[in-house]
Each structure stands twice: as structure tokens, then as C-alpha cells.
Amino acid sequence: MFDHTYENPVISGFHPDPSVCRVGDDYYLVCSSFEYVPGLPLFHSRDLVHWEQIGNVLDRPAQLPLPLPGSKASGGLYAPTIRHHDGRLWVVNTNVDGGGNFVVTAERPEGPWSDPVWIGLEGIDPDLAWDEDGACWCAFSGPAGGVNLARIDPATGAVAEGPFPAWSGSGLKYPEAPHLYRIGDWWYLLIAEGGTERGHAVSVARARSPRGPWEGAPGNPLLSHSGTGRPIQNTGHADLVQAPDGSWWMVLLGVRPRGFTPDVHVLGRETFLTPVEWDEDGWPVVAPVPERHPAPGGAWHPVQDPPARDGFDGTALAPHWISPFARPEGSWSLTERPGSLVLHATGPTLDTPGYTFVGRRQQHHDCRVTALVDPGTGRGGICVRLDEAHHYEVEAGDGEVRVVARIGPLSQTVAQRSAPPGPLLLGVTVRTSDLVPASPLLTDGHTTGPDTLAFWLGDPAAPGAHPLAELDGRYLSTEVAGGFTGRVIGMYATEGSVAFDWFEYVPATAV
């Protein structure tokens, strides 16, 4: 019996390619992280609805030696799979910028996680499953297209059998993201196809053995929102899990696009939850992903959100703080100025990799960000980042505050104001109402972007704050910039050393 209702997404913001497993009454979930470090955010839940980030699977340089030559936005760590077997947690993943496919393990989800064991297989999106004889099977997206299978030794990475082609989906492009399950007398192969954009879909096949032959479900694709007007789009890249009460559930990625056609999404691909039924012929059946739905029965365990304000009083950064490409040991400090995060510039610009940036995912369409910044003799501030060619920032330095917009090949200072020395309050607000027009010469509100980003000297929620600039948010969207990530809002330094006494992120519902 359903006693509670949940809202999708269950993990908002840039948390794509979710994979989930259950250990007793506990669920663990990992997501892709691409170029960001620490890598592969790890979540825990007791009810599949409320998720708490308890760490990152790859949290030390020995596991993730970045930056790698040629590292780029939307490179790095692609889709992971998490499984529990023989008393251990296993995560298999691909680093597309170097090394390929690898496995890490841990006895406890909090870690420590092992160093990578590299697998001798070419491809992406690997998965692990064990048969009744204890043999480990790895399904993955092969370099020539289609889903391949191989029998491996996960302790050494050696390939014992294969790889061989398994199934190429229902005919849509890019069959990928396989997950292999033994359920009853069948092996099921769940895949994504259609590409991770509006044509994204979930399809399924089954066989009596991992060696095949594979039979596609007659109703494939199992799930797709392609061509519909539903507010959740790009549905795909799914994983299955069975709850203690016997019910089945699917986690998957999706987006929530907005704005004038073609509508765009800015938060990235998020994690959604939807129920799974089984028909009389033994095939899974999935209805369109709902915005709200009765929650799984049994446990209901809300979790505490991270504090809105981080005063940097601890000895380590919280696990939700991430950096693009690398976070060198000497580029940041919590002890140099106790009660502050001090960033030391490692690069002079946000337009090429190699700069110092510590940020968090934007997880709400409407939000407010404020930081108390002491630039000293340096330069830095708050940046809203999608990649090196698409970012907006408000920064302090040399006795002034300015707002800079980078959109593709163009970079422009759009606002400038003198500022007194010493700590300054800088702010960014993101709103989805009262939008700025697409151009100063246009007043048609129907042609605006999905949101407006406003930049401030002072606290935007307090009297006396000085508005500096308002910018159209469409240029910080995936459909404009390309790639696989979403917005990250954070602190940076591009000259000297900059101290941040605190950083506050507040959803609009709490403003």
C-alpha cells in the first residue's frame, strides 16, 4: 500500500546515467561526472526517493590521474554501473580521456575504494553481472556499435571469453548503456538507444544464457517520451532494482526543457524514478515517467539537505564540491585562513582548462547564490559554468567589480563598477519569470530563453544591493553549448589568492 508520494526528479541537477543496487534495506546509486573531480558521486537511500550524497567513488589522484592530455569538457568519466556481489560493492566505468574501462571495489560504500583495475576491453558504458557459477560477465557498448558481452576476471581485468556481439537494439541509433540481469529463468539485457537527446529510449531483450541468442521485446522501445509534450524529456539510460516488498523500479536520466522553441535544458540530465510492472509473458512494462507518483511501500526515510551556507569551517570540502579537470593540492586551502576557503590561481582565464574553480551543481531552476569574497590583491568571484566556451561570471579585483559573459568565440565585459577594498558580497540569481528579452531591441516575451541570470554587488535578497547585469540563460544550455553536463555554479580565482568566507545556495522556494 502506498502511503507517500514522491516528485521527480529524485536527484536534481547534473546527475546523469544513474546506476543503482540494493544491499539489504539500503540502496546505493552512482552517476557520471565527466570532466569533474572528485569523480562519480555516490548516493545512499533507504526508500529510493530520498538520496544523500555520501562521497565520491574516485576521490584521490591515484584513482583518477587528471588532468590527462587532451582532457576536454564532457570527456573524462562516462556511465558507471554499481553492483553488490560476494560482500563487496563494485563500480565499473570508462575514462574516455585515458585508460578505458576499469573496476574499483570497496567493502563499505563510504570507502576506501580501491585503485582501478583496468579491463582489456574497448568500448564504453560497461556493466557487471555474475552467473550461478560465479563467472562475471561484462556487457558494454562496443567500438563498432551495438552491445557486446565478455566474460572477465574483475580482480585482474583479464578477459576470459569474448567479446562477442549480443544485441543491437530495436533499430534506433546508438544502442548503448547496457545492464545485464538474471531474473528467474531469463537473462535480461536493458539498453538505451536513440541518442541521449529527444529521441532517447529504453529497450530490452532476453535470452536463456548471456551467450544468447537474444530476443527483443515485442513492444520495444520499452520507454520513450520522444515526440510527446511531456515536461520530462530525453528519458533513457535506465537501471532496474527490486525493492524488499518485491516491487520493481527503474532509475533513469531525463531532462526538463524550457523556453521558446527549440526548448532547452540548463540543469543537465537528472535522475528520475518510475515503477516497473511485468506482463504475463515475462516482459517488463513501464508507463511514461510521471512528475509525481506514489512512492515505494515500506520505509520512508527523508534525509537532511546540505546546509544552504557553507562556512568552510571543516577540515575537508563537502562531497558535492567539484572542480573541472583537476584540483591540485596547492590550489586551495581550508587552513591557510581558518573559516574560509582560499583559492590560489593556477591559470589566468576560465576560457581554457587549468584554472582554479570549486563549484556545485545548479539543482533548481530558480535559485540565489551569494558569497562573501575577499579578493585581496587577486581576482576572482562567482562563475556559472557549462564549459570553457560558455560561462558567465561576476568577479572582484583591482578595485572594481565586473560581469563577464563568454558565449562561444565572443567574450565581453557587460558591466563594471568601482568597489571598495576588502571583503565584498557578490550574488547571482536565476529566475524563470520576468525574463529579459532575447535582445534589448525586442520586447516579445515569447522569444526569451528558459531563464534570466542576474548579477549583483551585494546580497540580492537584502536592501541596498546593486544590480549589475541581466543575461539570457539560453547560452548556458546544453542545446546551445553541446555536451553531456549541466550548469555548475562556483568560486574561482584567476589571479593571485582569493578568500571566500562563505558560499550560500538557496532554492527559490526558500527565498
C-alpha positions as CSV (number, residue, x, y, z in Angstrom):
1,M,0.0,0.0,0.0
2,F,1.3,3.4,-1.0
3,D,1.4,5.9,1.9
4,H,3.6,8.6,0.4
5,T,4.0,10.5,-3.0
6,Y,7.4,11.4,-4.5
7,E,8.2,14.1,-7.0
8,N,10.6,13.6,-10.0
9,P,13.5,14.1,-10.4
10,V,14.6,12.3,-7.2
11,I,18.1,13.7,-7.7
12,S,18.0,17.1,-9.4
13,G,20.7,18.8,-11.4
14,F,23.6,17.4,-13.4
15,H,23.4,13.7,-12.2
16,P,23.1,11.6,-15.4
17,D,23.4,7.9,-16.2
18,P,22.3,6.6,-12.8
19,S,23.0,3.1,-11.8
20,V,21.6,1.6,-8.6
21,C,21.9,-1.5,-6.5
22,R,20.3,-2.7,-3.2
23,V,22.1,-4.2,-0.2
24,G,19.5,-5.4,2.3
25,D,17.4,-2.3,3.1
26,D,19.9,0.1,1.6
27,Y,20.2,1.5,-1.9
28,Y,23.3,2.9,-3.5
29,L,23.5,4.9,-6.7
30,V,26.3,6.4,-8.8
31,C,26.2,8.9,-11.7
32,S,28.5,10.1,-14.4
33,S,30.8,13.0,-13.6
34,F,32.6,13.6,-16.9
35,E,35.5,16.1,-16.5
36,Y,34.7,16.9,-12.9
37,V,36.7,15.8,-9.9
38,P,36.2,14.1,-7.5
39,G,34.6,11.6,-9.8
40,L,31.4,9.5,-9.7
41,P,29.1,10.9,-7.0
42,L,27.8,8.2,-4.7
43,F,24.4,8.4,-3.0
44,H,22.6,6.4,-0.3
45,S,18.9,5.9,0.2
46,R,16.5,3.8,2.3
47,D,13.4,4.4,0.2
48,L,14.6,5.1,-3.5
49,V,13.2,8.6,-3.1
50,H,15.4,10.5,-0.6
51,W,19.1,10.4,-1.6
52,E,22.1,11.7,0.4
53,Q,25.5,12.1,-1.2
54,I,27.9,10.1,1.0
55,G,31.0,10.6,-1.1
56,N,32.6,10.2,-4.5
57,V,33.9,6.8,-5.7
58,L,37.1,8.3,-7.2
59,D,38.4,10.8,-4.7
60,R,42.2,10.7,-4.8
61,P,44.7,11.2,-7.6
62,A,45.9,7.6,-7.6
63,Q,42.4,6.6,-8.8
64,L,41.9,9.4,-11.2
65,P,45.1,10.9,-12.6
66,L,43.9,14.2,-14.0
67,P,44.3,16.3,-15.9
68,L,45.1,13.9,-18.7
69,P,46.5,15.0,-22.1
70,G,43.6,16.2,-24.3
71,S,41.1,16.5,-21.4
72,K,38.1,18.3,-22.5
73,A,34.6,19.3,-21.4
74,S,32.2,16.3,-21.4
75,G,35.2,14.0,-21.5
76,G,36.5,12.0,-18.5
77,L,34.2,9.6,-16.7
78,Y,31.3,8.2,-18.7
79,A,28.4,6.0,-17.5
80,P,29.2,3.8,-14.4
81,T,27.5,0.7,-13.1
82,I,27.3,-0.2,-9.4
83,R,26.7,-3.7,-8.1
84,H,27.0,-5.7,-4.9
85,H,28.5,-9.2,-5.1
86,D,30.2,-11.5,-2.6
87,G,30.1,-9.0,0.2
88,R,31.7,-6.1,-1.8
89,L,30.5,-3.2,-3.8
90,W,31.8,-3.0,-7.4
91,V,31.8,0.0,-9.7
92,V,32.8,-0.4,-13.4
93,N,33.3,2.7,-15.5
94,T,35.1,4.2,-18.5
95,N,37.6,7.1,-18.6
96,V,37.4,8.2,-22.2
97,D,40.4,10.5,-21.8
98,G,42.8,7.8,-20.8
99,G,42.9,4.2,-19.7
100,G,39.5,3.0,-20.9
101,N,37.4,0.6,-18.8
102,F,38.2,-0.2,-15.2
103,V,36.8,-1.7,-12.0
104,V,37.0,-0.4,-8.4
105,T,35.7,-2.1,-5.3
106,A,35.0,-1.4,-1.6
107,E,33.8,-3.3,1.4
108,R,31.9,-0.2,2.6
109,P,30.2,2.4,0.4
110,E,32.0,5.2,2.3
111,G,35.2,3.7,1.1
112,P,38.0,3.5,0.8
113,W,37.6,2.4,-2.8
114,S,40.4,0.6,-4.5
115,D,42.7,1.8,-7.2
116,P,41.4,1.0,-10.7
117,V,41.8,-2.5,-12.2
118,W,41.9,-1.9,-15.9
119,I,39.9,-4.2,-18.2
120,G,41.2,-5.3,-21.6
121,L,38.0,-4.3,-23.5
122,E,37.5,-1.4,-25.9
123,G,34.2,0.5,-25.6
124,I,32.1,2.5,-23.1
125,D,29.3,2.0,-20.6
126,P,30.4,-1.2,-19.0
127,D,28.2,-3.3,-16.8
128,L,28.9,-6.3,-14.4
129,A,26.7,-9.4,-13.7
130,W,27.5,-12.7,-12.1
131,D,26.0,-16.1,-13.2
132,E,25.2,-19.0,-10.9
133,D,28.7,-20.4,-11.3
134,G,30.3,-17.2,-10.1
135,A,31.5,-16.2,-13.5
136,C,31.5,-12.4,-14.1
137,W,30.0,-11.0,-17.4
138,C,30.7,-7.6,-18.7
139,A,28.3,-6.0,-21.1
140,F,29.4,-2.8,-22.9
141,S,28.9,-0.6,-25.9
142,G,31.4,-1.9,-28.5
143,P,33.6,0.4,-30.5
144,A,31.9,-0.7,-33.7
145,G,28.4,-0.1,-32.3
146,G,25.9,-2.4,-30.7
147,V,26.2,-4.2,-27.3
148,N,28.9,-6.7,-26.7
149,L,29.5,-9.2,-23.9
150,A,32.6,-10.7,-22.5
151,R,33.4,-13.0,-19.5
152,I,36.1,-11.3,-17.4
153,D,38.0,-11.7,-14.1
154,P,37.1,-8.4,-12.3
155,A,40.0,-8.9,-9.9
156,T,42.6,-8.7,-12.6
157,G,40.8,-7.2,-15.6
158,A,41.6,-10.2,-17.8
159,V,39.2,-11.3,-20.5
160,A,38.3,-15.0,-20.2
161,E,35.8,-15.2,-23.1
162,G,34.8,-12.9,-25.9
163,P,34.0,-10.2,-26.6
164,F,31.2,-11.1,-28.9
165,P,28.2,-9.2,-30.2
166,A,25.0,-9.6,-28.2
167,W,22.2,-7.3,-29.4
168,S,21.9,-4.0,-31.3
169,G,18.6,-2.8,-30.1
170,S,15.3,-2.2,-31.9
171,G,16.9,-0.3,-34.8
172,L,17.3,3.1,-33.3
173,K,20.7,4.8,-33.3
174,Y,23.4,4.5,-30.6
175,P,22.5,1.2,-28.8
176,E,24.4,1.7,-25.6
177,A,24.3,1.8,-21.7
178,P,23.6,-2.0,-21.3
179,H,22.7,-3.5,-18.0
180,L,22.5,-7.3,-17.6
181,Y,20.3,-9.1,-15.1
182,R,19.4,-12.7,-14.2
183,I,15.7,-12.7,-13.3
184,G,14.0,-16.0,-12.9
185,D,14.9,-18.3,-15.8
186,W,15.9,-15.5,-18.1
187,W,18.8,-13.1,-18.6
188,Y,17.6,-9.6,-19.5
189,L,19.6,-7.0,-21.3
190,L,18.3,-3.5,-20.8
191,I,19.8,-0.8,-23.1
192,A,19.5,2.8,-24.1
193,E,19.1,3.7,-27.8
194,G,18.1,6.7,-29.9
195,G,20.8,9.0,-28.6
196,T,20.6,10.9,-25.3
197,E,18.6,13.8,-26.8
198,R,14.8,14.0,-27.5
199,G,14.8,10.6,-29.3
200,H,16.2,8.8,-26.2
201,A,14.6,5.4,-25.4
202,V,14.9,2.3,-23.2
203,S,14.7,-1.2,-24.9
204,V,15.0,-4.7,-23.6
205,A,15.9,-8.2,-24.8
206,R,16.2,-11.6,-23.1
207,A,18.0,-14.9,-23.5
208,R,18.4,-18.1,-21.6
209,S,22.2,-17.5,-21.4
210,P,24.5,-14.5,-21.7
211,R,25.8,-16.1,-24.8
212,G,22.4,-15.7,-26.4
213,P,20.6,-15.8,-28.7
214,W,18.8,-12.6,-27.7
215,E,15.2,-11.9,-28.4
216,G,13.9,-8.3,-28.3
217,A,10.7,-7.4,-26.6
218,P,7.7,-7.1,-29.0
219,G,6.8,-3.7,-27.5
220,N,10.3,-2.1,-27.8
221,P,11.1,0.6,-27.1
222,L,10.1,-0.1,-23.5
223,L,10.0,3.6,-22.7
224,S,10.4,6.8,-24.7
225,H,9.0,10.3,-24.4
226,S,10.1,11.2,-27.9
227,G,7.6,13.3,-29.8
228,T,5.4,13.9,-26.7
229,G,4.6,17.1,-24.9
230,R,5.5,15.7,-21.6
231,P,7.6,18.0,-19.3
232,I,10.2,15.3,-18.8
233,Q,12.2,14.5,-22.0
234,N,15.3,12.6,-23.1
235,T,14.2,9.6,-21.0
236,G,16.7,6.7,-21.1
237,H,19.8,5.2,-19.8
238,A,17.9,3.1,-17.2
239,D,18.8,0.6,-14.5
240,L,16.4,-1.8,-12.6
241,V,16.2,-2.6,-8.9
242,Q,13.8,-4.7,-6.8
243,A,12.6,-3.3,-3.5
244,P,12.3,-5.5,-0.4
245,D,8.5,-5.8,-0.9
246,G,9.0,-7.4,-4.3
247,S,8.1,-4.4,-6.4
248,W,10.4,-3.3,-9.3
249,W,11.6,0.2,-10.0
250,M,13.7,1.9,-12.7
251,V,16.1,4.8,-12.3
252,L,16.9,6.7,-15.4
253,L,18.0,10.0,-16.8
254,G,15.8,12.7,-18.2
255,V,15.7,16.5,-18.7
256,R,13.3,19.3,-18.0
257,P,13.5,21.6,-21.0
258,R,12.0,25.1,-21.0
259,G,11.9,28.3,-23.1
260,F,11.0,29.2,-26.6
261,T,11.3,26.6,-29.3
262,P,13.5,24.7,-29.5
263,D,13.2,24.4,-25.8
264,V,16.4,23.9,-23.9
265,H,17.6,22.4,-20.6
266,V,20.1,24.0,-18.3
267,L,20.4,21.8,-15.2
268,G,21.8,18.8,-17.2
269,R,20.4,15.3,-17.3
270,E,18.9,14.4,-13.9
271,T,17.9,11.2,-12.1
272,F,14.3,10.1,-12.2
273,L,12.4,7.2,-10.7
274,T,9.5,5.2,-12.2
275,P,7.7,1.9,-11.4
276,V,8.1,-1.3,-13.4
277,E,5.4,-4.0,-13.9
278,W,5.8,-7.4,-15.6
279,D,3.4,-8.7,-18.2
280,E,2.1,-12.3,-18.4
281,D,4.8,-13.2,-20.9
282,G,7.6,-12.1,-18.6
283,W,8.5,-8.7,-20.2
284,P,8.9,-5.5,-18.1
285,V,6.3,-2.8,-18.7
286,V,7.0,0.9,-18.0
287,A,4.5,3.7,-18.2
288,P,5.6,7.3,-19.1
289,V,7.7,8.8,-16.4
290,P,5.5,10.8,-14.0
291,E,6.2,14.1,-12.3
292,R,4.5,12.7,-9.2
293,H,3.8,9.1,-8.2
294,P,3.0,7.0,-5.2
295,A,6.3,6.1,-3.5
296,P,7.6,2.5,-2.9
297,G,5.9,0.9,0.0
298,G,7.5,0.3,3.3
299,A,10.3,2.6,4.6
300,W,10.1,6.4,4.2
301,H,13.4,8.0,5.2
302,P,13.7,11.7,4.4
303,V,17.3,13.0,4.5
304,Q,18.7,16.4,5.5
305,D,19.8,18.6,2.6
306,P,23.3,20.1,2.9
307,P,23.3,23.4,4.7
308,A,22.4,26.3,2.4
309,R,25.5,28.2,3.6
310,D,28.9,26.6,3.7
311,G,31.2,28.5,6.1
312,F,34.2,26.3,5.3
313,D,34.8,25.5,9.0
314,G,35.7,21.8,8.5
315,T,38.9,20.1,7.6
316,A,37.6,18.9,4.2
317,L,35.3,20.1,1.5
318,A,31.8,18.5,1.4
319,P,31.4,15.8,-1.3
320,H,29.2,18.0,-3.5
321,W,32.0,20.4,-4.3
322,I,33.6,19.6,-7.6
323,S,36.3,21.1,-9.9
324,P,36.8,20.8,-13.7
325,F,39.7,18.6,-14.8
326,A,41.8,18.7,-11.6
327,R,42.1,20.2,-8.1
328,P,45.8,20.4,-7.4
329,E,46.7,20.2,-3.7
330,G,48.3,23.7,-3.7
331,S,45.4,25.4,-5.4
332,W,43.1,25.6,-2.4
333,S,43.2,25.6,1.4
334,L,40.8,25.4,4.4
335,T,43.6,26.0,6.9
336,E,45.5,29.0,5.5
337,R,42.7,31.3,6.7
338,P,40.6,29.3,9.1
339,G,36.9,29.6,8.4
340,S,37.5,30.5,4.7
341,L,38.2,28.7,1.5
342,V,41.3,30.2,-0.1
343,L,41.8,29.7,-3.8
344,H,45.1,30.2,-5.5
345,A,45.1,31.0,-9.2
346,T,46.6,28.3,-11.4
347,G,45.5,29.8,-14.7
348,P,44.7,33.4,-15.9
349,T,41.4,32.7,-17.6
350,L,38.3,30.5,-17.4
351,D,38.4,30.1,-21.2
352,T,41.0,27.2,-21.2
353,P,41.5,24.3,-18.8
354,G,43.9,24.8,-16.0
355,Y,42.2,27.4,-13.8
356,T,41.2,27.2,-10.1
357,F,37.4,26.6,-9.6
358,V,35.4,24.9,-6.9
359,G,31.6,24.7,-7.5
360,R,28.4,22.8,-7.0
361,R,25.7,21.7,-9.4
362,Q,22.8,24.1,-10.0
363,Q,19.9,21.9,-8.9
364,H,16.9,24.2,-9.1
365,H,15.5,26.3,-12.0
366,D,15.1,29.3,-9.6
367,C,17.9,29.9,-7.1
368,R,20.0,32.5,-5.4
369,V,23.8,32.3,-4.8
370,T,25.7,34.7,-2.6
371,A,29.4,34.6,-1.4
372,L,31.5,36.8,0.8
373,V,34.6,37.3,-1.3
374,D,37.9,38.9,-0.3
375,P,40.0,39.3,-3.4
376,G,42.9,40.9,-1.7
377,T,45.4,41.7,-4.5
378,G,44.0,38.9,-6.6
379,R,41.0,38.5,-8.9
380,G,38.1,36.0,-8.6
381,G,34.4,35.6,-7.9
382,I,31.4,33.5,-8.8
383,C,31.0,31.7,-12.1
384,V,28.1,29.9,-13.7
385,R,29.8,27.4,-15.9
386,L,28.8,25.0,-18.6
387,D,32.2,24.7,-20.3
388,E,35.2,26.8,-21.2
389,A,33.3,28.5,-24.1
390,H,30.0,29.1,-22.2
391,H,30.1,30.8,-18.8
392,Y,29.0,34.0,-17.0
393,E,30.9,35.4,-14.0
394,V,30.8,38.3,-11.6
395,E,34.3,39.0,-10.2
396,A,36.2,41.4,-8.0
397,G,39.7,42.7,-8.3
398,D,41.8,45.9,-8.8
399,G,39.2,48.0,-7.0
400,E,36.3,47.1,-9.3
401,V,33.6,44.5,-9.8
402,R,32.7,43.4,-13.3
403,V,30.4,40.9,-15.1
404,V,31.9,38.9,-18.0
405,A,30.0,36.8,-20.5
406,R,31.7,34.2,-22.6
407,I,29.5,32.8,-25.4
408,G,31.3,30.7,-27.9
409,P,34.1,32.8,-29.6
410,L,32.9,36.0,-28.0
411,S,33.8,37.4,-24.6
412,Q,32.6,40.7,-23.3
413,T,32.6,42.7,-20.1
414,V,28.9,43.6,-19.8
415,A,29.0,45.6,-16.6
416,Q,31.7,47.3,-14.5
417,R,31.6,49.2,-11.2
418,S,34.1,50.5,-8.7
419,A,34.3,48.7,-5.4
420,P,35.9,49.4,-2.0
421,P,38.8,47.2,-0.9
422,G,38.2,44.4,1.5
423,P,35.5,41.7,1.5
424,L,32.6,42.1,-0.8
425,L,29.2,40.4,-1.2
426,L,28.7,39.1,-4.7
427,G,25.5,37.5,-5.8
428,V,23.8,35.6,-8.7
429,T,20.1,35.0,-9.1
430,V,18.5,32.6,-11.6
431,R,14.8,33.1,-12.3
432,T,12.3,31.7,-14.7
433,S,9.8,34.6,-14.6
434,D,10.0,38.2,-15.6
435,L,12.6,37.2,-18.2
436,V,14.8,39.6,-20.1
437,P,14.0,39.8,-23.8
438,A,16.2,37.9,-26.3
439,S,17.7,41.3,-27.4
440,P,17.4,44.8,-26.0
441,L,15.6,45.8,-29.2
442,L,13.0,43.0,-28.7
443,T,10.1,43.1,-26.3
444,D,8.3,39.9,-27.2
445,G,8.5,37.8,-24.0
446,H,7.6,34.7,-26.0
447,T,11.0,34.5,-27.6
448,T,13.0,34.5,-24.4
449,G,15.3,31.9,-23.1
450,P,14.5,29.4,-20.3
451,D,15.7,31.8,-17.5
452,T,17.4,35.0,-16.7
453,L,20.7,35.2,-14.7
454,A,21.1,38.4,-12.7
455,F,24.5,39.5,-11.2
456,W,24.8,41.7,-8.1
457,L,27.2,43.6,-5.9
458,G,25.7,42.9,-2.5
459,D,23.2,40.4,-1.3
460,P,20.4,40.1,-3.8
461,A,17.9,39.3,-1.0
462,A,18.8,42.4,1.0
463,P,18.2,46.1,0.6
464,G,21.0,48.1,-0.9
465,A,22.3,45.5,-3.3
466,H,23.4,46.9,-6.7
467,P,22.2,45.1,-9.8
468,L,25.0,44.9,-12.3
469,A,23.6,42.9,-15.3
470,E,21.0,40.5,-16.5
471,L,21.7,37.9,-19.1
472,D,19.7,35.4,-21.2
473,G,20.2,31.9,-19.8
474,R,19.8,30.0,-23.1
475,Y,23.5,30.4,-23.9
476,L,24.3,28.3,-20.9
477,S,22.2,25.4,-22.0
478,T,23.2,22.0,-23.4
479,E,21.3,22.6,-26.7
480,V,23.4,25.7,-27.4
481,A,26.7,24.7,-25.9
482,G,26.6,20.9,-26.6
483,G,28.0,18.2,-24.4
484,F,26.7,15.9,-21.6
485,T,26.8,18.1,-18.5
486,G,24.8,20.8,-16.8
487,R,25.4,24.1,-15.1
488,V,27.8,24.3,-12.2
489,I,27.9,27.4,-10.0
490,G,31.1,28.1,-8.0
491,M,34.0,30.1,-6.8
492,Y,37.2,30.8,-8.8
493,A,40.5,32.7,-8.8
494,T,42.3,33.7,-11.9
495,E,44.9,36.0,-10.3
496,G,46.7,35.8,-7.0
497,S,44.8,34.4,-4.0
498,V,41.1,34.9,-3.2
499,A,39.4,34.1,0.1
500,F,35.7,33.0,0.3
501,D,34.4,33.4,3.9
502,W,31.2,31.6,2.9
503,F,29.1,30.5,-0.1
504,E,25.3,30.2,0.0
505,Y,23.0,28.4,-2.4
506,V,19.3,28.9,-1.8
507,P,16.5,27.4,-3.9
508,A,13.8,29.9,-4.9
509,T,11.2,28.1,-2.8
510,A,13.3,29.0,0.2
511,V,14.0,32.6,-0.8
